[in-house]
Amino acid sequence: MKKAHFVFFARPTAALVLVALIGGVARPARAEVDKAACIAAHTEAQALRSQGKLRAAHDALLTCAANACPNLVKVDCTRWIPEVDAEQPTVVAKAIGEEGGDLIEVRLLVDGEVVLEKLDGQALELDPGPHHLRWERVGSDPVEEDVVIAAREKGRVLSVTYHPPETAEPKPKPRGPLPFLVGGLGVVALGTFVGFAVSGKNQLDDLRSNCAPRCDPSERDAVHDKFLVADLALGVAVVSFGVSAWLFLRKQPLETPSSTVGFVPLSGGGIAVAGTSF
């Protein structure tokens, strides 16, 4: 019974020894792995910092500042973290609407990468150097710009302002033939005035020389009609030239008016008179 009792305690003791041996071998191997990672992060952080990639350098320094890292490495990384944080620039993205208010529903891309889906007024870390910004808003054309961020620059406001769409001035309509038609009517009316005025004057002179004051009434009426036509033609000429000049000088021509033609009956014939309705 004593022997059996001894065997019962011997087996677990051997198992414990085996576990202890395995743990003793694994612990140095794990330590070697952590040490190598710490040294690699220490080296990488320095390279990233010198390249101006401060955000990535900060992450690497957090790795090599861990308690599991060798003391010399940990001391360096712990000391460099506040230095990198001091060099790290920050910006605040802002957008102004057409009526002057702040906008939220604006997406911001930096160097092709979406950094903000909505503007929230929080400070955003960007590495120093040139960056390409793209502001995207539903219903508006995207706005793009290039900026240069300086090291140690804190809280710089990057803003975009949306303006109401510009209303293009309406292009003047072509004048068309109307001014020339009205001007031509004035020329015709002026010629009619001259013709009838000269003819009436000559006929009046003949009557005064030959039969005045006992001339035939029909002859006197003919002279009167010629002077009446001359007066009407002169009036049409003046109005036509004025309308033609206005049509040429106005900025926004009206639609082409409709034209009518009428005849004024006279005892000695007739004259065509053009009328225009707008």
C-alpha positions in Angstrom: 0.0 0.0 0.0 2.9 2.4 0.7 4.4 1.7 -2.7 1.2 2.4 -4.4 0.9 5.6 -2.4 4.4 6.7 -3.6 3.6 6.0 -7.3 0.4 8.1 -7.0 2.4 11.2 -6.0 5.3 10.6 -8.4 3.4 11.0 -11.7 2.0 14.5 -11.1 5.5 15.6 -9.9 7.0 14.5 -13.2 4.3 16.4 -15.1 4.9 19.6 -13.2 8.6 19.3 -13.9 7.9 18.9 -17.6 5.6 22.0 -17.7 8.2 24.0 -15.9 10.9 23.0 -18.4 8.7 23.9 -21.3 7.8 27.3 -19.8 11.4 28.0 -19.1 12.3 27.4 -22.7 9.3 29.5 -24.1 9.9 32.5 -21.9 13.4 33.4 -23.2 12.1 32.8 -26.8 9.2 35.2 -26.2 11.6 37.7 -24.6 13.8 37.6 -27.7 10.9 38.3 -29.9 9.7 41.3 -27.9 13.3 42.6 -27.7 13.6 42.4 -31.5 10.3 44.2 -32.0 11.3 46.9 -29.6 14.6 47.5 -31.3 12.9 47.5 -34.8 10.3 50.1 -33.6 13.1 52.2 -32.0 14.9 52.3 -35.4 11.7 52.8 -37.4 10.5 55.7 -35.2 13.7 57.7 -35.9 13.5 57.1 -39.6 9.8 58.1 -39.8 10.5 61.2 -37.7 13.3 62.4 -40.0 10.9 61.9 -43.0 8.2 64.1 -41.4 5.8 61.2 -40.9 5.1 62.1 -37.4 1.8 60.2 -36.9 3.5 56.9 -37.8 6.6 57.8 -35.8 4.3 58.4 -32.7 2.8 54.9 -33.1 6.2 53.3 -33.4 7.4 55.1 -30.3 4.5 53.7 -28.3 5.6 50.3 -29.2 9.2 50.7 -28.1 8.3 52.6 -24.9 6.5 49.5 -23.5 7.6 48.0 -20.2 8.7 44.8 -22.0 11.3 46.6 -24.0 15.0 46.9 -23.0 15.6 49.8 -20.6 17.8 51.8 -23.0 15.3 51.5 -25.8 12.4 52.3 -23.5 14.1 55.4 -22.2 14.8 56.8 -25.7 11.3 56.2 -26.9 9.6 57.6 -23.8 11.7 60.8 -24.1 10.9 61.2 -27.9 7.1 60.8 -27.6 6.5 64.4 -26.3 9.0 65.8 -28.7 7.2 64.3 -31.7 3.8 65.4 -30.3 5.2 69.0 -30.1 6.2 68.8 -33.7 2.9 67.3 -34.9 0.7 69.9 -36.7 -3.0 70.0 -36.2 -5.7 71.5 -38.3 -9.4 72.2 -38.0 -11.6 71.8 -41.1 -14.5 74.2 -41.6 -17.0 74.9 -44.4 -19.2 78.0 -44.8 -22.6 77.8 -46.6 -24.0 80.2 -49.1 -25.8 82.2 -46.4 -22.8 82.3 -44.0 -23.6 79.5 -41.7 -21.4 76.5 -40.7 -21.9 73.3 -42.7 -21.6 69.8 -41.3 -22.4 67.5 -44.2 -19.1 68.0 -46.0 -16.6 65.2 -46.6 -12.9 66.0 -46.6 -10.3 64.0 -48.5 -6.6 64.6 -47.9 -4.2 63.3 -50.6 -7.0 61.1 -51.9 -7.8 59.6 -48.5 -11.1 60.3 -46.7 -10.2 61.8 -43.3 -13.6 63.1 -42.3 -17.0 62.0 -43.4 -18.6 65.0 -41.6 -17.1 68.2 -40.2 -17.1 68.1 -36.4 -14.7 70.9 -35.4 -12.2 68.5 -33.8 -8.5 69.0 -34.3 -7.1 66.8 -37.0 -3.5 65.6 -37.2 -1.7 66.0 -40.5 2.0 65.4 -41.2 4.0 68.5 -42.1 4.5 69.2 -45.8 2.3 69.8 -48.9 -1.2 68.2 -49.1 -4.0 68.2 -51.6 -7.5 68.8 -50.1 -10.8 67.9 -51.7 -14.1 69.1 -50.2 -17.2 67.2 -51.3 -20.8 68.3 -50.7 -24.0 66.9 -52.1 -25.5 69.3 -54.6 -22.3 71.3 -55.1 -19.2 71.0 -57.2 -16.2 69.6 -55.3 -13.6 72.2 -54.2 -9.9 71.3 -54.4 -6.9 73.2 -53.1 -3.3 72.6 -52.2 -1.9 73.6 -48.8 1.5 73.4 -47.1 1.4 72.5 -43.4 4.3 73.5 -41.2 5.8 71.5 -38.3 4.6 72.6 -34.9 1.6 74.5 -36.5 -1.4 74.0 -34.1 -5.1 74.5 -34.8 -4.8 75.9 -38.3 -8.2 76.5 -39.8 -8.7 75.0 -43.2 -12.0 76.4 -44.6 -14.0 76.5 -47.8 -16.8 78.9 -48.6 -19.6 78.0 -50.9 -21.1 80.8 -53.0 -24.5 81.0 -54.8 -24.2 80.0 -58.4 -23.5 82.9 -60.7 -26.4 83.9 -62.9 -25.1 84.4 -66.4 -26.3 87.6 -68.1 -28.8 86.8 -70.8 -27.3 87.2 -74.2 -29.0 89.8 -76.4 -31.1 88.5 -79.1 -30.1 89.2 -82.6 -31.7 92.3 -83.9 -32.8 90.7 -87.2 -34.1 92.7 -90.2 -36.6 94.8 -88.3 -34.5 97.9 -87.7 -33.6 97.9 -91.4 -37.2 97.5 -92.5 -38.3 100.3 -90.2 -35.4 102.5 -91.4 -36.3 101.6 -95.0 -39.8 102.7 -94.4 -38.5 106.0 -93.2 -36.4 106.4 -96.4 -39.5 105.7 -98.5 -41.6 108.1 -96.5 -39.0 110.8 -96.7 -38.8 110.3 -100.5 -42.6 110.5 -100.7 -42.6 113.7 -98.7 -40.0 115.4 -101.0 -41.9 114.2 -104.1 -45.3 115.3 -103.1 -44.1 118.6 -101.5 -42.2 119.6 -104.7 -45.1 118.5 -106.9 -47.6 120.4 -104.8 -45.4 123.5 -104.7 -45.0 123.5 -108.5 -48.7 123.0 -109.0 -49.5 125.8 -106.6 -47.1 128.1 -108.4 -48.9 127.3 -111.7 -52.3 128.1 -110.3 -51.1 131.4 -108.9 -49.7 132.3 -112.2 -52.5 131.1 -114.4 -55.9 131.2 -112.7 -55.7 132.7 -109.3 -58.0 133.6 -107.7 -60.6 131.9 -109.9 -59.0 128.5 -110.3 -61.0 125.3 -110.6 -61.8 123.9 -107.1 -60.7 120.4 -108.2 -57.3 121.8 -109.0 -57.1 123.5 -105.6 -58.1 120.2 -103.9 -55.4 118.3 -105.8 -52.8 120.8 -104.5 -54.2 120.5 -101.0 -54.0 116.6 -101.2 -50.4 116.7 -102.3 -49.4 118.9 -99.3 -51.5 116.6 -97.0 -49.7 113.5 -98.3 -46.3 115.3 -97.9 -47.1 116.1 -94.3 -48.2 112.6 -93.6 -45.1 111.2 -95.2 -42.9 113.5 -93.3 -44.5 112.3 -90.0 -44.0 108.7 -91.0 -40.4 109.3 -91.9 -39.7 111.0 -88.5 -41.3 108.2 -86.5 -39.7 105.5 -88.6 -36.2 106.9 -88.2 -36.7 107.2 -84.4 -38.0 103.7 -84.0 -35.2 102.3 -86.2 -32.6 104.1 -84.0 -34.2 102.7 -80.8 -34.2 99.2 -82.2 -30.5 99.5 -83.0 -29.5 100.9 -79.6 -31.6 98.9 -77.1 -29.9 96.0 -75.3 -32.7 93.5 -75.3 -34.5 93.5 -78.5 -38.2 92.7 -78.3 -39.7 89.9 -80.3 -40.3 90.8 -83.9 -43.5 92.8 -84.0 -46.2 92.1 -86.5 -46.5 94.6 -89.4 -49.6 95.7 -91.2 -50.0 97.8 -94.3 -52.9 100.2 -95.0 -53.8 102.6 -97.8 -55.0 106.2 -97.4 -57.3 107.0 -100.3 -56.8 110.3 -102.0 -58.5 112.1 -104.8 -55.5 112.0 -106.9 -54.4 108.4 -106.0 -53.2 106.6 -102.9 -50.2 106.2 -100.6 -49.1 103.0 -98.8 -48.6 103.5 -95.1 -47.0 100.7 -93.0 -48.1 100.2 -89.4 -46.3 98.2 -86.6 -47.9 96.6 -83.6 -45.9 95.3 -80.6 
